[in-house]
Amino acid sequence: MQALLRPVDLGALRLRNRIIMAPMTRNRALAGDVPGALAVEYYGARASAGLIVTEGTQPSVHGKGYCRTPGMHSAAQVEAWRTVTEAVHGNGGCMVLQLMHCGRIGSYHNKDPGARTLAPSALRAAGKIFTDEVGPVEFDTPEELTLPEVQAVIAEYAAAARQAQRAGFDGIELHAASGYLPMQFLSSGTNLRRDTYGATLSGRLRFVIECVEALSAVFGSERVGVRICPGNPFNDMHDAQPLETYAALLRALNPLRLAYLHVIRSPDPALDAFALARECFDGARIFNDGFDLASGSDAISSGGAAAVSYARAFIANPDLVERAVNGWPLAAFDRKTLYTRGAAGYTSYPRYTLAPR
Ligand SMILES: Cc1cc2nc3c(=O)[nH]c(=O)nc-3n(C[C@H](O)[C@H](O)[C@H](O)COP(=O)(O)O)c2cc1C
């Protein structure tokens, strides 16, 4: 347990402890895809985490896939996010924005009028997505990005990073997992391009590498992290050789000197993503998925992790770090209110209080 409580620097990010709040989409954004007062309270209450990674946030109107997710492309969004970072910094915390461009995972029902659904190749994902307007619908069939449009998307990431800097964030995380746009470029099943952003393994890596370079040009690479989950089939993903793809990706990322690599356990039992990260990535590694405090501590002491991130444990335990320090029990969360509007299941979970004697 003590290993989790020691401070650590991830690049230029100075963490008070190694218990990180993992990114979680909670679908509470208000009209204009703006985080509201509840988000200020929610994140502010969790500032004792060594680092907070925000919910996935779209860099542009086209990058939005789900309903009620926040953006980082309008002046109103920057102002709203500034109140969030002020609350977290006011409580001594550190916070990075996760940029999530959903690519083909989306529905026009969830997007602004005129916003497009874009992907490396025009392949519709199997499956359905929830919309407020009409309930679950099939994913849009995406338009294939032209070469200039690929470069325009990378420029949107850079513009969003500049906005994040104005909003007071300490850094940026590129969401390259869970079947969203960067993973759609990485994976052989969704990237059928014949140009320099596909065709070969190094072609499939190029979008992610250029995004990281663009984000680093804004924040400095020591404030940029990348999140991956090799071999994850979620959102209808398929890669013929995930081990080969991610080994090559991590080796290509090494010279860029990132703040951290955020690795989610692979659901493929034959693929040990943590071992892969240890072998191929030289910088600080954050491990995630299914850790409790004891196994998280072991991952740091002997597993090659610099820190461990927790998602579900933070939902009902805003004071997860204090509970860890004191050995207090953890509260359970309610699945029914994960993605619903309002305070219930979002800011309604109390801090631990000792029973009166
Ligand atoms: C409600 C919910 C929303 C999530 N949203 C995101 C997200 O926006 N971005 C992301 O990278 N992962 C997201 N995840 C995945 C988590 O960050 C994490 O990888 C996963 O829950 C496993 O970690 P845990 O065992 O500590 O919960 C989400 C998970 C949950 C439960």
Ligand as a Chemical Component Dictionary entry (heavy atoms), coordinates in Angstrom:
data_LIG
# 
_chem_comp.id                   LIG 
_chem_comp.type                 NON-POLYMER 
_chem_comp.pdbx_formal_charge   0 
_chem_comp.three_letter_code    LIG 
# 
loop_
_chem_comp_atom.comp_id 
_chem_comp_atom.atom_id 
_chem_comp_atom.alt_atom_id 
_chem_comp_atom.type_symbol 
_chem_comp_atom.charge 
_chem_comp_atom.model_Cartn_x 
_chem_comp_atom.model_Cartn_y 
_chem_comp_atom.model_Cartn_z 
_chem_comp_atom.pdbx_ordinal 
LIG C1  C1  C 0 -18.392 4.942  -16.452 1  
LIG C2  C2  C 0 -17.107 4.716  -17.202 2  
LIG C3  C3  C 0 -16.731 5.602  -18.189 3  
LIG C4  C4  C 0 -15.501 5.447  -18.872 4  
LIG N1  N1  N 0 -15.113 6.399  -19.786 5  
LIG C5  C5  C 0 -13.844 6.350  -20.298 6  
LIG C6  C6  C 0 -13.329 7.444  -21.078 7  
LIG O1  O1  O 0 -13.991 8.473  -21.315 8  
LIG N2  N2  N 0 -12.056 7.326  -21.552 9  
LIG C7  C7  C 0 -11.276 6.213  -21.318 10 
LIG O2  O2  O 0 -10.131 6.173  -21.748 11 
LIG N3  N3  N 0 -11.750 5.177  -20.564 12 
LIG C8  C8  C 0 -12.983 5.244  -20.025 13 
LIG N4  N4  N 0 -13.426 4.232  -19.197 14 
LIG C9  C9  C 0 -12.517 3.101  -18.868 15 
LIG C10 C10 C 0 -11.816 3.359  -17.528 16 
LIG O3  O3  O 0 -10.948 4.479  -17.597 17 
LIG C11 C11 C 0 -11.002 2.134  -17.068 18 
LIG O4  O4  O 0 -10.095 1.779  -18.092 19 
LIG C12 C12 C 0 -11.855 0.916  -16.721 20 
LIG O5  O5  O 0 -13.006 1.269  -15.973 21 
LIG C13 C13 C 0 -11.055 -0.129 -15.925 22 
LIG O6  O6  O 0 -10.518 0.453  -14.736 23 
LIG P1  P1  P 0 -11.119 0.117  -13.263 24 
LIG O7  O7  O 0 -11.040 -1.379 -13.103 25 
LIG O8  O8  O 0 -10.248 0.840  -12.295 26 
LIG O9  O9  O 0 -12.542 0.590  -13.246 27 
LIG C14 C14 C 0 -14.661 4.354  -18.557 28 
LIG C15 C15 C 0 -15.068 3.440  -17.562 29 
LIG C16 C16 C 0 -16.257 3.610  -16.879 30 
LIG C17 C17 C 0 -16.636 2.646  -15.782 31 
# 
loop_
_chem_comp_bond.comp_id 
_chem_comp_bond.atom_id_1 
_chem_comp_bond.atom_id_2 
_chem_comp_bond.value_order 
_chem_comp_bond.pdbx_ordinal 
LIG C1  C2  SING 1  
LIG C2  C3  SING 2  
LIG C2  C16 DOUB 3  
LIG C3  C4  DOUB 4  
LIG C4  N1  SING 5  
LIG C4  C14 SING 6  
LIG N1  C5  DOUB 7  
LIG C5  C6  SING 8  
LIG C5  C8  SING 9  
LIG C6  O1  DOUB 10 
LIG C6  N2  SING 11 
LIG N2  C7  SING 12 
LIG C7  O2  DOUB 13 
LIG C7  N3  SING 14 
LIG N3  C8  DOUB 15 
LIG C8  N4  SING 16 
LIG N4  C9  SING 17 
LIG N4  C14 SING 18 
LIG C9  C10 SING 19 
LIG C10 O3  SING 20 
LIG C10 C11 SING 21 
LIG C11 O4  SING 22 
LIG C11 C12 SING 23 
LIG C12 O5  SING 24 
LIG C12 C13 SING 25 
LIG C13 O6  SING 26 
LIG O6  P1  SING 27 
LIG P1  O7  DOUB 28 
LIG P1  O8  SING 29 
LIG P1  O9  SING 30 
LIG C14 C15 DOUB 31 
LIG C15 C16 SING 32 
LIG C16 C17 SING 33 
# 
